[in-house]
Amino acid sequence: MELRIQEMASKGTKAEIRTTLDGGWLKDVRKDILRAGPIAVDLTAQGEGGEVNVGGRLSTEVELACSRCLEPLAYKASADFRETFKPASAMNGSEPEETIPVEEDKVDLEPFVEETMMLALPFAPLCEESCKGLCHTCGANLNEGGCGCLTDAVDPRFAALKDLFKS
């Protein structure tokens, strides 16, 4: 997914980008991703005023491990994509901070798409808000029922603090 930035910026041309990218790299980046589908890319690039504005929508479906109980959950991720590119030779310092300078004529959009998709995924996915997680002692899934482990055991180093708030 390459764009010719200098040509688009100077001529004011428009380009539609509709493609899919392999989402398999997501499993290598995040260990809580069990399966990743293709990333649907629907972007429009428009050259105007000496710069190129790229905008659109990205979406994918992934299977994540719940951060509490490790059960798999399906998640549909989508994100708006907005980037502005400008030839570095045309930069004069008055551009907004978000404007990305481009040294060569071409820019590869794939790293920007990948970054946007990573940010669209939840940091700590949950199968449900009330997920009880796993028992710290035996590892049983507490959503399926109690495990019978003693939970009132106090670390001997903190035993003196146990009665601190009793009246």
DSSP file with accessible surface (Angstrom, degrees, kcal/mol):
  #  RESIDUE AA STRUCTURE BP1 BP2  ACC     N-H-->O    O-->H-N    N-H-->O    O-->H-N    TCO  KAPPA ALPHA  PHI   PSI    X-CA   Y-CA   Z-CA
    1    1 A M              0   0   50      0, 0.0   108,-2.9     0, 0.0     2,-0.4   0.000 360.0 360.0 360.0  79.0    0.0    0.0    0.0
    2    2 A E  E     -A  108   0A 116    106,-0.2     2,-0.4   107,-0.1   106,-0.2  -0.817 360.0-161.4-105.3 143.7    2.2    2.7   -1.3
    3    3 A L  E     -A  107   0A  10    104,-2.3   104,-2.0    -2,-0.4     2,-1.2  -0.963  21.1-132.8-119.5 142.2    1.3    6.3   -2.1
    4    4 A R  E  >  -A  106   0A 111     -2,-0.4     4,-2.3   102,-0.2   102,-0.2  -0.764  29.7-177.5 -92.2  93.8    3.3    8.7   -4.2
    5    5 A I  H  > S+     0   0    0    100,-2.0     4,-2.9    -2,-1.2     5,-0.3   0.906  73.2  49.5 -65.3 -48.4    3.1   11.7   -1.9
    6    6 A Q  H  > S+     0   0   78     99,-0.7     4,-2.1     1,-0.2     5,-0.2   0.920 114.5  45.6 -61.5 -43.3    4.9   14.3   -3.9
    7    7 A E  H  > S+     0   0   76     98,-0.2     4,-2.4     2,-0.2     6,-0.3   0.940 116.0  45.2 -65.2 -46.5    2.9   13.6   -7.0
    8    8 A M  H  X>S+     0   0   12     -4,-2.3     4,-1.7     1,-0.2     5,-0.7   0.898 113.9  49.7 -65.0 -40.0   -0.5   13.6   -5.1
    9    9 A A  H  <5S+     0   0    9     -4,-2.9    41,-0.9    -5,-0.2    42,-0.3   0.894 115.9  41.3 -67.4 -39.7    0.4   16.7   -3.1
   10   10 A S  H  <5S+     0   0   96     -4,-2.1    -2,-0.2    -5,-0.3    -1,-0.2   0.873 124.1  35.6 -78.5 -34.9    1.4   18.7   -6.1
   11   11 A K  H  <5S-     0   0  145     -4,-2.4    -2,-0.2    -5,-0.2    -1,-0.2   0.603  98.6-129.6 -94.7 -13.8   -1.4   17.6   -8.5
   12   12 A G  T  <5 +     0   0   32     -4,-1.7    -3,-0.2    -5,-0.2    -4,-0.1   0.826  47.5 166.2  69.3  33.0   -4.2   17.3   -5.9
   13   13 A T      < -     0   0   54     -5,-0.7    34,-2.9    -6,-0.3     2,-0.4  -0.311  27.6-137.0 -81.2 165.7   -5.1   13.8   -7.1
   14   14 A K  E     -B   46   0B 127     32,-0.2     2,-0.4    -2,-0.1    32,-0.2  -0.938  15.5-171.0-124.1 145.2   -7.3   11.4   -5.2
   15   15 A A  E     -B   45   0B  32     30,-2.8    30,-3.3    -2,-0.4     2,-0.5  -1.000  13.1-148.0-139.7 136.2   -6.9    7.6   -4.6
   16   16 A E  E     -B   44   0B  88     -2,-0.4     2,-0.6    28,-0.2    28,-0.2  -0.891  12.1-165.0-100.6 132.9   -9.2    5.0   -3.2
   17   17 A I  E     +B   43   0B  24     26,-3.3    26,-3.3    -2,-0.5     2,-0.5  -0.944  17.5 162.1-123.0 108.3   -7.6    2.2   -1.2
   18   18 A R  E     +B   42   0B 159     -2,-0.6     2,-0.3    24,-0.2    24,-0.2  -0.952  26.4 118.1-127.5 109.8   -9.8   -0.9   -0.6
   19   19 A T  E     -B   41   0B  62     22,-1.9    22,-3.2    -2,-0.5     2,-0.4  -0.909  52.9-116.2-155.4 176.7   -7.9   -4.0    0.3
   20   20 A T  E     -B   40   0B  94     -2,-0.3     2,-0.3    20,-0.2    20,-0.2  -0.980  21.3-156.4-125.8 143.7   -7.3   -6.6    3.0
   21   21 A L  E     -B   39   0B  21     18,-2.3    18,-3.1    -2,-0.4     2,-0.3  -0.890  31.2 -99.8-115.4 149.6   -4.1   -7.2    4.9
   22   22 A D        -     0   0  125     -2,-0.3     3,-0.4    16,-0.2    15,-0.1  -0.493  28.0-163.9 -66.8 128.4   -3.1  -10.4    6.7
   23   23 A G    >   +     0   0    0     -2,-0.3     3,-1.9    13,-0.2     4,-0.4   0.349  61.4 105.0 -96.4   6.7   -3.7  -10.0   10.4
   24   24 A G  T >>  +     0   0   21      1,-0.3     3,-1.2     2,-0.2     4,-0.6   0.789  66.9  69.4 -59.6 -27.5   -1.5  -13.0   11.4
   25   25 A W  H >> S+     0   0   48     -3,-0.4     4,-1.3     1,-0.2     3,-0.6   0.759  84.0  72.7 -64.0 -22.2    1.2  -10.6   12.7
   26   26 A L  H <> S+     0   0    0     -3,-1.9     4,-2.5     1,-0.2    -1,-0.2   0.879  91.5  56.4 -60.7 -36.0   -1.1   -9.6   15.5
   27   27 A K  H <4 S+     0   0   97     -3,-1.2    -1,-0.2    -4,-0.4    -2,-0.2   0.812 106.4  50.3 -65.3 -30.1   -0.5  -13.0   17.2
   28   28 A D  H << S+     0   0  121     -4,-0.6    -1,-0.2    -3,-0.6    -2,-0.2   0.795 114.0  44.2 -76.7 -27.9    3.2  -12.4   17.2
   29   29 A V  H  < S+     0   0   84     -4,-1.3     2,-0.5     1,-0.2    -2,-0.2   0.870 120.4  34.5 -85.7 -40.4    2.9   -9.0   18.8
   30   30 A R    ><  -     0   0   37     -4,-2.5     3,-1.2    -5,-0.2    -1,-0.2  -0.969  62.5-158.0-122.8 124.4    0.3   -9.8   21.5
   31   31 A K  T 3  S+     0   0  170     -2,-0.5    -1,-0.1     1,-0.2    -4,-0.1   0.639  89.9  66.1 -75.9 -13.2    0.3  -13.2   23.2
   32   32 A D  T 3  S+     0   0   39     32,-0.1    33,-2.4     2,-0.0     2,-0.7   0.502  79.3  95.5 -87.5   0.5   -3.4  -12.8   24.3
   33   33 A I  E <   +C   64   0B   8     -3,-1.2    31,-0.2    31,-0.2     3,-0.1  -0.805  47.8 177.2 -92.1 117.9   -4.5  -13.0   20.7
   34   34 A L  E     +     0   0B  79     29,-3.2     2,-0.3    -2,-0.7    30,-0.2   0.797  69.2   5.3 -88.9 -35.5   -5.5  -16.5   19.8
   35   35 A R  E     -C   63   0B 109     28,-1.5    28,-2.9    -9,-0.0     2,-0.4  -0.987  62.9-163.3-150.3 142.8   -6.6  -15.9   16.3
   36   36 A A  E     -C   62   0B  17     -2,-0.3    26,-0.2    26,-0.2   -13,-0.2  -0.995   7.8-153.1-133.8 129.7   -6.6  -12.9   14.0
   37   37 A G        -     0   0   10     24,-2.7    26,-0.0    -2,-0.4     2,-0.0  -0.264  42.3 -68.2 -86.5 179.4   -8.6  -12.4   10.8
   38   38 A P        -     0   0   84      0, 0.0     2,-0.6     0, 0.0    23,-0.4  -0.336  48.0-118.6 -67.9 152.5   -7.7  -10.2    7.9
   39   39 A I  E     -B   21   0B   0    -18,-3.1   -18,-2.3    21,-0.1     2,-0.5  -0.847  21.9-143.2 -95.0 118.5   -7.7   -6.5    8.3
   40   40 A A  E     -BD  20  59B  40     19,-3.2    19,-1.7    -2,-0.6     2,-0.5  -0.726  16.8-163.2 -83.4 125.0  -10.2   -4.7    6.0
   41   41 A V  E     +BD  19  58B   4    -22,-3.2   -22,-1.9    -2,-0.5     2,-0.4  -0.949  17.6 170.7-114.9 124.2   -8.8   -1.4    4.8
   42   42 A D  E     +BD  18  57B  69     15,-2.1    15,-2.4    -2,-0.5     2,-0.3  -0.845  22.7 155.7-133.7  94.5  -11.1    1.2    3.3
   43   43 A L  E     -BD  17  56B   0    -26,-3.3   -26,-3.3    -2,-0.4     2,-0.4  -0.872  31.7-154.8-124.5 155.2   -9.1    4.5    2.8
   44   44 A T  E     -BD  16  55B  45     11,-2.9    11,-2.3    -2,-0.3     2,-0.5  -0.999   9.9-161.2-127.8 128.6   -9.3    7.6    0.7
   45   45 A A  E     -BD  15  54B   0    -30,-3.3   -30,-2.8    -2,-0.4     2,-0.4  -0.946  10.7-177.0-110.8 129.4   -6.1    9.6    0.0
   46   46 A Q  E     -BD  14  53B  56      7,-2.6     7,-2.7    -2,-0.5     2,-0.5  -0.985  17.0-146.3-131.7 122.3   -6.6   13.2   -1.2
   47   47 A G  E     + D   0  52B   1    -34,-2.9     2,-0.3    -2,-0.4     5,-0.2  -0.737  35.9 147.1 -85.5 129.3   -3.8   15.6   -2.2
   48   48 A E  E >   + D   0  51B 103      3,-3.0     3,-1.5    -2,-0.5   -38,-0.1  -0.935  57.4   6.4-162.0 139.2   -4.5   19.2   -1.4
   49   49 A G  T 3  S-     0   0   77     -2,-0.3   -39,-0.1     1,-0.3     3,-0.1   0.816 127.9 -55.0  61.1  31.6   -2.6   22.3   -0.3
   50   50 A G  T 3  S+     0   0   29    -41,-0.9     2,-0.3     1,-0.3    -1,-0.3   0.567 123.2  82.0  81.1   6.6    0.8   20.6   -0.8
   51   51 A E  E <  S-D   48   0B  47     -3,-1.5    -3,-3.0   -42,-0.3     2,-0.5  -0.884  72.1-124.9-136.3 170.1    0.0   17.7    1.5
   52   52 A V  E     -DE  47  85B   0     33,-3.2    33,-2.9    -2,-0.3     2,-0.5  -0.978  16.6-158.5-122.7 122.1   -1.9   14.4    1.3
   53   53 A N  E     -DE  46  84B  44     -7,-2.7    -7,-2.6    -2,-0.5     2,-0.5  -0.883   8.2-168.5-100.2 127.0   -4.7   13.6    3.8
   54   54 A V  E     +DE  45  83B   3     29,-3.1    29,-2.5    -2,-0.5     2,-0.3  -0.968  17.6 156.7-117.8 127.0   -5.5    9.9    4.2
   55   55 A G  E     +DE  44  82B  12    -11,-2.3   -11,-2.9    -2,-0.5     2,-0.3  -0.981  10.5  96.1-147.6 158.5   -8.6    8.9    6.0
   56   56 A G  E     -DE  43  81B  17     25,-1.8    25,-2.8    -2,-0.3     2,-0.4  -0.994  59.4 -55.8 159.8-151.9  -11.0    6.0    6.3
   57   57 A R  E     -DE  42  80B 106    -15,-2.4   -15,-2.1    -2,-0.3     2,-0.4  -0.964  29.1-166.2-132.9 141.9  -11.9    2.9    8.3
   58   58 A L  E     +DE  41  79B   0     21,-2.6    21,-2.5    -2,-0.4     2,-0.3  -0.950  15.8 171.5-122.3 144.0  -10.1   -0.2    9.4
   59   59 A S  E     +DE  40  78B  49    -19,-1.7   -19,-3.2    -2,-0.4     2,-0.3  -0.996   6.4 160.5-153.2 153.5  -11.7   -3.3   10.8
   60   60 A T  E     - E   0  77B   9     17,-2.6    17,-2.4    -2,-0.3     2,-0.4  -0.968  30.6-124.7-159.7 165.2  -10.8   -6.9   11.8
   61   61 A E  E     + E   0  76B 100    -23,-0.4   -24,-2.7    -2,-0.3     2,-0.3  -0.985  31.7 175.3-119.5 131.2  -12.1   -9.8   13.9
   62   62 A V  E     -CE  36  75B   1     13,-2.7    13,-2.7    -2,-0.4     2,-0.5  -0.902  28.9-133.6-130.1 159.7   -9.8  -11.4   16.5
   63   63 A E  E     -CE  35  74B  66    -28,-2.9   -29,-3.2    -2,-0.3   -28,-1.5  -0.981  32.6-173.5-113.3 119.2  -10.2  -14.0   19.2
   64   64 A L  E     -CE  33  73B   0      9,-2.8     9,-2.5    -2,-0.5     2,-0.5  -0.757  26.1-117.7-110.9 159.1   -8.6  -12.9   22.5
   65   65 A A  E     - E   0  72B  13    -33,-2.4     6,-0.1    -2,-0.3     5,-0.0  -0.829  38.9-110.6 -93.6 130.1   -8.0  -14.6   25.8
   66   66 A C     >  -     0   0    0      5,-2.5     4,-1.4    -2,-0.5    60,-0.2  -0.357  21.3-134.3 -57.6 137.0   -9.9  -13.0   28.7
   67   67 A S  T  4 S+     0   0   62     58,-3.4    -1,-0.1     1,-0.2    59,-0.1   0.639  99.9  37.2 -74.3 -10.7   -7.4  -11.3   30.9
   68   68 A R  T  4 S+     0   0  109     57,-0.3    66,-0.8     3,-0.1    -1,-0.2   0.820 134.0  14.9-103.9 -46.5   -9.0  -12.7   34.1
   69   69 A C  T  4 S-     0   0    4     64,-0.2    -2,-0.1     2,-0.1    57,-0.1   0.489  88.4-129.8-112.4  -4.6  -10.1  -16.3   33.2
   70   70 A L     <  +     0   0  110     -4,-1.4    -3,-0.1     1,-0.2     3,-0.1   0.532  56.1 145.8  68.1  10.5   -8.2  -16.9   30.0
   71   71 A E        -     0   0   87     -6,-0.1    -5,-2.5     1,-0.1    -1,-0.2  -0.501  55.9-104.0 -73.8 144.5  -11.4  -18.1   28.2
   72   72 A P  E     -E   65   0B  67      0, 0.0     2,-0.3     0, 0.0    -7,-0.2  -0.408  40.6-176.0 -70.5 145.2  -11.5  -17.2   24.4
   73   73 A L  E     -E   64   0B  28     -9,-2.5    -9,-2.8    -2,-0.1     2,-0.3  -0.997  23.8-124.4-142.2 141.0  -13.7  -14.3   23.4
   74   74 A A  E     -E   63   0B  86     -2,-0.3     2,-0.4   -11,-0.2   -11,-0.2  -0.657  29.7-175.0 -83.6 140.3  -14.5  -13.0   19.9
   75   75 A Y  E     -E   62   0B  82    -13,-2.7   -13,-2.7    -2,-0.3     2,-0.7  -0.994  18.8-151.6-141.1 128.8  -13.9   -9.2   19.4
   76   76 A K  E     -E   61   0B 158     -2,-0.4     2,-0.4   -15,-0.2   -15,-0.2  -0.907  20.8-166.1 -99.7 113.8  -14.6   -7.0   16.4
   77   77 A A  E     +E   60   0B   2    -17,-2.4   -17,-2.6    -2,-0.7     2,-0.3  -0.854  13.3 166.8-103.1 135.4  -12.1   -4.2   16.3
   78   78 A S  E     +E   59   0B  57     -2,-0.4     2,-0.3   -19,-0.2   -19,-0.2  -0.988   6.2 179.9-143.6 151.7  -12.6   -1.2   14.1
   79   79 A A  E     -E   58   0B  16    -21,-2.5   -21,-2.6    -2,-0.3     2,-0.3  -0.997  29.5-117.1-151.6 146.6  -10.9    2.2   14.0
   80   80 A D  E     -E   57   0B 103     -2,-0.3     2,-0.5   -23,-0.2   -23,-0.2  -0.656  30.5-147.5 -79.9 142.2  -11.0    5.4   12.2
   81   81 A F  E     +E   56   0B   1    -25,-2.8   -25,-1.8    -2,-0.3     2,-0.3  -0.959  24.7 164.2-116.9 125.0   -7.7    6.2   10.3
   82   82 A R  E     +E   55   0B 170     -2,-0.5     2,-0.3   -27,-0.2   -27,-0.2  -0.937   6.1 153.0-142.8 117.4   -6.5    9.7    9.8
   83   83 A E  E     -E   54   0B  42    -29,-2.5   -29,-3.1    -2,-0.3     2,-0.4  -0.993  26.0-152.4-141.5 148.1   -3.0   10.7    8.8
   84   84 A T  E     -Ef  53  99B  34     14,-0.5    16,-3.2    -2,-0.3     2,-0.4  -0.990  14.3-169.6-123.1 127.1   -1.5   13.7    7.0
   85   85 A F  E     +Ef  52 100B   0    -33,-2.9   -33,-3.2    -2,-0.4    14,-0.1  -0.901   6.1 178.0-116.4 145.5    1.7   13.4    4.9
   86   86 A K  E     - f   0 101B  27     14,-2.2    16,-2.3    -2,-0.4   -35,-0.2  -0.995  38.9 -99.9-145.8 139.4    3.7   16.2    3.4
   87   87 A P  E >   - f   0 102B   9      0, 0.0     3,-1.4     0, 0.0     4,-0.5  -0.355  30.8-132.7 -57.6 134.3    7.0   16.1    1.5
   88   88 A A  G >  S+     0   0   25     14,-2.7     3,-1.2     1,-0.3    15,-0.1   0.845 105.4  61.2 -60.1 -31.8    9.8   17.0    3.9
   89   89 A S  G 3  S+     0   0  107     13,-0.4    -1,-0.3     1,-0.3    14,-0.1   0.762 104.6  48.9 -68.1 -20.7   11.2   19.4    1.4
   90   90 A A  G <  S+     0   0   49     -3,-1.4    -1,-0.3   -40,-0.1     2,-0.2   0.466  84.4 112.8 -96.9  -1.7    8.0   21.4    1.6
   91   91 A M    <   +     0   0   60     -3,-1.2    -3,-0.0    -4,-0.5    -5,-0.0  -0.517  35.2 173.7 -74.2 135.2    7.8   21.5    5.4
   92   92 A N        -     0   0  116     -2,-0.2    -1,-0.1     0, 0.0    -4,-0.0   0.333  53.5-102.7-124.0   4.1    8.3   25.0    6.8
   93   93 A G  S    S+     0   0   72      3,-0.1    -2,-0.1     1,-0.0     0, 0.0   0.314 102.6  93.2  95.6 -10.2    7.7   24.5   10.5
   94   94 A S        +     0   0   98      2,-0.0     3,-0.1     3,-0.0    -3,-0.0   0.429  59.4 110.9 -95.4   3.0    4.2   25.9   10.6
   95   95 A E  S    S-     0   0   28      1,-0.1    -4,-0.0     2,-0.1     0, 0.0  -0.370  80.5 -93.5 -73.8 153.6    2.5   22.5   10.0
   96   96 A P    >   -     0   0   77      0, 0.0     3,-1.7     0, 0.0    -1,-0.1  -0.294  36.9-111.2 -61.0 154.9    0.5   20.8   12.8
   97   97 A E  T 3  S+     0   0  185      1,-0.3    -2,-0.1    -3,-0.1    -3,-0.0   0.782 114.8  63.2 -60.4 -27.4    2.5   18.4   14.9
   98   98 A E  T 3  S+     0   0  138      2,-0.1   -14,-0.5   -13,-0.0     2,-0.3   0.614  75.6 108.8 -75.8 -13.8    0.5   15.5   13.5
   99   99 A T  E <   -f   84   0B  12     -3,-1.7   -14,-0.2   -16,-0.1    -4,-0.0  -0.519  64.6-142.8 -68.9 128.9    1.8   16.1    9.9
  100  100 A I  E     -f   85   0B  40    -16,-3.2   -14,-2.2    -2,-0.3     2,-0.2  -0.824   9.3-136.7 -98.4 119.3    4.2   13.3    9.0
  101  101 A P  E     -f   86   0B  68      0, 0.0     2,-0.5     0, 0.0   -16,-0.0  -0.544  13.6-153.3 -75.1 139.9    7.2   14.4    6.8
  102  102 A V  E     -f   87   0B   9    -16,-2.3   -14,-2.7    -2,-0.2   -13,-0.4  -0.967  10.1-169.4-117.8 119.7    8.0   12.1    3.9
  103  103 A E  S    S+     0   0  159     -2,-0.5     2,-0.2   -16,-0.2    -1,-0.1   0.858  72.5  40.2 -75.4 -39.1   11.7   12.1    2.7
  104  104 A E  S    S-     0   0  147      2,-0.3   -16,-0.2     1,-0.1   -98,-0.1  -0.455  93.1-102.6-104.0-179.2   11.1   10.1   -0.4
  105  105 A D  S    S+     0   0   39     -2,-0.2  -100,-2.0  -100,-0.1   -99,-0.7   0.869 101.0  57.4 -72.4 -34.7    8.4   10.2   -3.0
  106  106 A K  E     -A    4   0A  98   -102,-0.2     2,-0.4  -101,-0.1    -2,-0.3  -0.711  60.8-168.1-102.9 148.4    6.6    7.0   -1.8
  107  107 A V  E     -A    3   0A  18   -104,-2.0  -104,-2.3    -2,-0.3     2,-0.6  -0.999  18.3-137.2-131.8 135.7    5.2    6.2    1.6
  108  108 A D  E     -A    2   0A  65     -2,-0.4     4,-0.4  -106,-0.2  -106,-0.2  -0.826  11.3-165.5 -91.5 120.9    4.1    2.8    2.8
  109  109 A L     >  +     0   0    0   -108,-2.9     4,-2.3    -2,-0.6     3,-0.4   0.656  68.8  88.8 -80.2 -15.6    0.8    3.0    4.7
  110  110 A E  H  > S+     0   0   66   -109,-0.3     4,-2.8     1,-0.2     5,-0.2   0.894  85.0  50.0 -56.7 -45.3    1.1   -0.5    6.1
  111  111 A P  H  > S+     0   0   69      0, 0.0     4,-2.2     0, 0.0    -1,-0.2   0.896 112.2  49.5 -62.2 -33.1    3.0    0.4    9.3
  112  112 A F  H  > S+     0   0   41     -3,-0.4     4,-2.1    -4,-0.4    -2,-0.2   0.891 111.4  48.6 -71.2 -37.5    0.5    3.2   10.0
  113  113 A V  H  X S+     0   0    0     -4,-2.3     4,-2.4     2,-0.2     5,-0.2   0.927 111.2  50.6 -65.6 -44.1   -2.4    0.8    9.5
  114  114 A E  H  X S+     0   0   56     -4,-2.8     4,-2.3    -5,-0.2    -2,-0.2   0.919 110.2  49.4 -61.8 -43.2   -0.8   -1.8   11.8
  115  115 A E  H  X S+     0   0  112     -4,-2.2     4,-2.0    -5,-0.2    -1,-0.2   0.926 110.7  50.0 -63.1 -42.8   -0.2    0.8   14.6
  116  116 A T  H  X S+     0   0   22     -4,-2.1     4,-1.1     1,-0.2    -1,-0.2   0.907 110.8  49.5 -63.8 -39.9   -3.8    2.0   14.3
  117  117 A M  H  X S+     0   0    0     -4,-2.4     4,-0.8     1,-0.2     3,-0.4   0.898 108.3  53.3 -67.3 -39.6   -5.2   -1.6   14.6
  118  118 A M  H >< S+     0   0   46     -4,-2.3     3,-0.8     1,-0.2    -1,-0.2   0.910 109.0  49.4 -60.5 -40.6   -3.0   -2.3   17.6
  119  119 A L  H 3< S+     0   0  137     -4,-2.0    -1,-0.2     1,-0.2    -2,-0.2   0.730 104.0  61.0 -72.5 -19.2   -4.4    0.8   19.4
  120  120 A A  H 3< S+     0   0   22     -4,-1.1   -42,-0.2    -3,-0.4    -1,-0.2   0.663  87.4  89.8 -81.0 -15.4   -8.0   -0.3   18.6
  121  121 A L  S << S-     0   0   11     -3,-0.8     2,-0.1    -4,-0.8   -44,-0.0  -0.557  89.8-102.0 -82.7 145.3   -7.6   -3.6   20.5
  122  122 A P        -     0   0   33      0, 0.0    -1,-0.1     0, 0.0    -2,-0.1  -0.377  19.2-139.4 -67.4 143.7   -8.5   -3.6   24.2
  123  123 A F  S    S+     0   0  198      1,-0.3    -2,-0.0    -4,-0.1    -4,-0.0   0.912  97.7  16.1 -68.3 -44.9   -5.6   -3.5   26.7
  124  124 A A  S    S-     0   0   54      2,-0.0    -1,-0.3    -3,-0.0   -58,-0.1  -0.785  86.4-154.0-130.8  87.7   -7.2   -6.0   29.0
  125  125 A P        -     0   0    5      0, 0.0   -58,-3.4     0, 0.0     2,-0.4  -0.337   8.4-161.2 -66.9 142.3  -10.0   -7.9   27.3
  126  126 A L        -     0   0   41    -60,-0.2     3,-0.2   -59,-0.1   -60,-0.1  -0.983  23.9-145.3-124.6 139.2  -12.8   -9.3   29.4
  127  127 A C  S    S-     0   0   48     -2,-0.4     2,-0.3     1,-0.3    -1,-0.1   0.851  92.7 -13.2 -67.8 -33.2  -15.3  -12.0   28.5
  128  128 A E  S >  S-     0   0  106     -3,-0.1     3,-1.8     1,-0.1    -1,-0.3  -0.951  70.5-110.4-160.8 155.5  -17.7  -10.1   30.7
  129  129 A E  T 3  S+     0   0  158     -2,-0.3    -2,-0.1     1,-0.3    -1,-0.1   0.822 116.7  52.5 -59.6 -32.3  -17.5   -7.3   33.2
  130  130 A S  T 3  S+     0   0   82     -4,-0.0    -1,-0.3    -3,-0.0     2,-0.0   0.212  75.7 145.6 -91.6  17.5  -18.3   -9.6   36.1
  131  131 A C    <   -     0   0    6     -3,-1.8    11,-0.0     1,-0.2    12,-0.0  -0.333  36.7-159.4 -58.0 129.7  -15.7  -12.2   35.3
  132  132 A K        -     0   0  148      1,-0.2    -1,-0.2    -2,-0.0     2,-0.1   0.587  26.4-153.7 -89.4 -14.7  -14.4  -13.7   38.5
  133  133 A G        -     0   0    5      8,-0.1     9,-2.5     2,-0.0    10,-0.5  -0.325  33.3 -35.4  80.6-156.2  -11.1  -14.9   37.0
  134  134 A L  B     -G  141   0C  55    -66,-0.8     7,-0.2     7,-0.2     2,-0.2  -0.784  60.9-101.5-108.2 150.4   -9.0  -17.9   38.2
  135  135 A C     >  -     0   0   14      5,-2.4     4,-1.2    -2,-0.3    -2,-0.0  -0.487  24.7-141.3 -67.3 134.5   -8.4  -19.1   41.7
  136  136 A H  T  4 S+     0   0  195     -2,-0.2    -1,-0.1     1,-0.1    -2,-0.0   0.714  97.2  43.0 -72.1 -18.0   -5.0  -17.9   42.9
  137  137 A T  T  4 S+     0   0  110      3,-0.1    -1,-0.1     1,-0.0    -2,-0.0   0.923 132.3  10.3 -92.3 -54.6   -4.4  -21.2   44.7
  138  138 A C  T  4 S-     0   0   73      2,-0.1    -2,-0.1     0, 0.0    -1,-0.0   0.582  90.5-122.5-107.5 -13.7   -5.6  -24.0   42.4
  139  139 A G     <  +     0   0   41     -4,-1.2    -3,-0.1     1,-0.2     2,-0.1   0.574  54.1 154.6  84.9   9.1   -6.2  -22.2   39.0
  140  140 A A        -     0   0   37      1,-0.1    -5,-2.4    -6,-0.1     2,-0.7  -0.407  53.9-107.3 -70.0 147.8   -9.9  -23.2   38.8
  141  141 A N  B >   -G  134   0C  19     -7,-0.2     3,-1.3     1,-0.2    -7,-0.2  -0.640  27.0-158.9 -75.8 113.4  -12.2  -20.9   36.7
  142  142 A L  G >  S+     0   0   49     -9,-2.5     3,-0.6    -2,-0.7    -1,-0.2   0.628  85.4  70.6 -74.1 -12.2  -14.3  -19.2   39.4
  143  143 A N  G 3  S+     0   0   57    -10,-0.5    -1,-0.3     1,-0.2     3,-0.1   0.753  96.7  53.2 -71.2 -24.0  -17.0  -18.4   36.8
  144  144 A E  G <  S-     0   0  153     -3,-1.3    -1,-0.2     1,-0.4     2,-0.2   0.470 128.1 -71.8 -89.1  -5.5  -17.9  -22.1   36.7
  145  145 A G    <   -     0   0   39     -3,-0.6    -1,-0.4    -4,-0.2     2,-0.0  -0.669  66.3 -46.0 136.4 172.1  -18.3  -22.3   40.5
  146  146 A G        -     0   0   78     -2,-0.2    -5,-0.1     1,-0.1    -3,-0.0  -0.295  35.3-152.7 -70.9 157.7  -16.3  -22.3   43.7
  147  147 A C        -     0   0   49      2,-0.1    -1,-0.1    -7,-0.1    -6,-0.0   0.583  33.6-120.3-107.9 -15.5  -13.2  -24.4   44.1
  148  148 A G        +     0   0   76      1,-0.3     2,-0.1     0, 0.0    -2,-0.1   0.492  61.3 143.5  90.0   1.7  -13.1  -25.0   47.8
  149  149 A C        -     0   0   37      1,-0.1     2,-0.4     2,-0.0    -1,-0.3  -0.457  58.7-106.7 -74.7 149.2   -9.8  -23.3   48.5
  150  150 A L        +     0   0  140      1,-0.1     3,-0.2    -2,-0.1    -1,-0.1  -0.630  36.3 178.4 -75.7 127.1   -9.3  -21.4   51.7
  151  151 A T        +     0   0  136     -2,-0.4    -1,-0.1     1,-0.1    -2,-0.0   0.471  68.0  71.2-108.4  -4.5   -9.3  -17.7   50.9
  152  152 A D        +     0   0  125      2,-0.1     2,-0.2     0, 0.0    -1,-0.1   0.295  63.8 126.8 -97.1  12.8   -8.9  -16.3   54.4
  153  153 A A        -     0   0   85     -3,-0.2     2,-0.4     1,-0.0     0, 0.0  -0.507  49.0-149.6 -69.1 132.9   -5.3  -17.4   54.8
  154  154 A V        -     0   0   68     -2,-0.2     5,-0.1     2,-0.0    -2,-0.1  -0.896  19.2-112.0-110.3 135.2   -3.2  -14.4   55.9
  155  155 A D    >   -     0   0   58     -2,-0.4     3,-2.1     1,-0.2     4,-0.5  -0.431  28.7-129.6 -59.8 128.2    0.4  -14.0   55.1
  156  156 A P  G >  S+     0   0  114      0, 0.0     3,-0.8     0, 0.0     4,-0.4   0.808 105.9  62.6 -56.9 -26.9    2.3  -14.3   58.4
  157  157 A R  G 3  S+     0   0  196      1,-0.2     3,-0.2     2,-0.1    -2,-0.1   0.771 111.4  37.6 -69.4 -22.7    4.1  -11.1   57.8
  158  158 A F  G X> S+     0   0  113     -3,-2.1     3,-1.2     1,-0.1     4,-0.6   0.297  83.6 105.3-109.6   7.2    0.8   -9.2   57.7
  159  159 A A  G X4 S+     0   0   43     -3,-0.8     3,-1.1    -4,-0.5     4,-0.4   0.852  75.4  59.3 -58.1 -35.1   -0.9  -11.1   60.5
  160  160 A A  G 34 S+     0   0   96     -4,-0.4     3,-0.4     1,-0.3    -1,-0.3   0.792 102.9  53.5 -66.9 -23.7   -0.4   -8.2   63.0
  161  161 A L  G X4 S+     0   0  101     -3,-1.2     3,-1.7     1,-0.2     4,-0.4   0.625  84.5  88.5 -85.2 -10.8   -2.4   -5.9   60.7
  162  162 A K  T << S+     0   0  126     -3,-1.1     3,-0.3    -4,-0.6    -1,-0.2   0.856  94.4  38.0 -57.7 -38.5   -5.4   -8.2   60.5
  163  163 A D  T >  S+     0   0   89     -4,-0.4     3,-1.0    -3,-0.4    -1,-0.3   0.276  84.5 108.6 -98.7  13.5   -7.1   -6.7   63.5
  164  164 A L  T <  S+     0   0  110     -3,-1.7    -1,-0.2     1,-0.2    -2,-0.1   0.880  84.8  35.6 -60.9 -42.7   -6.2   -3.1   62.8
  165  165 A F  T 3  S+     0   0  191     -4,-0.4     2,-0.3    -3,-0.3    -1,-0.2   0.372  89.4 111.7 -98.7   5.7   -9.7   -1.9   61.9
  166  166 A K    <         0   0  148     -3,-1.0    -3,-0.0     1,-0.1    -4,-0.0  -0.585 360.0 360.0 -76.9 141.7  -11.7   -4.0   64.3
  167  167 A S              0   0  169     -2,-0.3    -1,-0.1     0, 0.0    -2,-0.1  -0.534 360.0 360.0-108.5 360.0  -13.4   -2.0   67.0
